[in-house]
């Protein structure tokens, strides 16, 4: 995949790198963060805050479809994750 940058001669290749051990949640209460954040739709449906997108060294949500530049979580809830099994 090629990405064209601001400079007309820039040609950057994007690689998929294994081992991104990360924590991602959309469950932090608004009074504990300083940025705008959507709520996890699974947590909203269940009126909870127990579901996390990715928990370092523990798990990845079955609906988590990745991260899109610039800080967007891709989520398939309540539908089956179309990326499962394509790794």
N, C-alpha and C positions, 0 to 999 in steps of 0.2 A: 504494500500500500504506500503510495507517495502522498505527501502533504506539501502543498505549496505555501511558503512563508510570505512575509511582507516583501522581502527582497526578491526580485524577479529571477535571480540565479540560485536561490536557496532550494535545495531538494533534500528533504529529510525522510529517512526511512523509519517506520515505526515497527518495533519488535514486541512480541508478546513474551514477557519475562516471567518465569516460574518462581514462586516463593514469596509473593507479596503477602506477608503475614501482617494483617491489619485489623483494626477495630473500626467498625462503621455502625452507627445506630442513628435512628431517627426517633429516639425515645427520650432524649434529654429534655427536661422541663425548660420552658422558655426563660425562666428566671435564672437558669444556670448557664446560659450561653449568650453571646453577644451578637449573633448573626441570625438571619432569617432561616428557618428550617421547616420543611413540611413534616407532617406526622406520618409515621408508618401506616399505610392503609390497613394492614392486618391488625395492628394494635387498635386503630380506630374502630374497626369492625367488632373487635372483642372488648372494647373499652378497657384496654390494658396498656402496659408498657414493657411487657416481657419479651417481645420479639425484637431481635437485633439483626441487622444485615450480615455482619461478619463479626465474630468474636475471636480475637487473637488466640491462636493455639487451640481453639475449641470447635467452632462450627461456622458454617455459612448457611444463611437462610435459603430454603428451597425456591423462593421467589426472586432471589437476588440475581440480577442479570449483568451486573458490572457497574463501572463508573464511566461516565461520559465527561470529557473535558468541558467544562471547568466546574467541578464539584456537583455533578448531577448523579444521583443514584438511579440506576435503571431497575425497575421492579415490575414483575408480571402479575402480582396479586390482583385479583383472585384466580387468575388463569394459570394453567400449567406453564412452567418455565420452558420456553421454546429452545433454550440453549442447553438444557440438561442432556447429557450424552454426546455433545458435540466437541467436548474438550480435546 
